[in-house]
Amino acid sequence: MARALWDGWEDEAVADSGGAPAWSVPGAVHQVRHKGPQFDVDLSPTLPRSAQGHP
């Protein structure tokens, strides 16, 4: 589940222009949905993954 949250942002999802209308590229951030016996998650990650990708 954590990996799905980290991977919710594509590699090039952060806009490279200071004049961009948003700081993420449209369509590059994906909704994460999980329904399981322990918990349900339905969210859009708000921060890009770190430079190393995954801990």
Secondary structure as UniProt FT lines:
FT   HELIX           2..6
FT   TURN            7..8
FT   TURN            11..12
FT   TURN            18..19
FT   TURN            26..27
FT   STRAND          32..35
FT   STRAND          40..43
FT   TURN            51..52
//
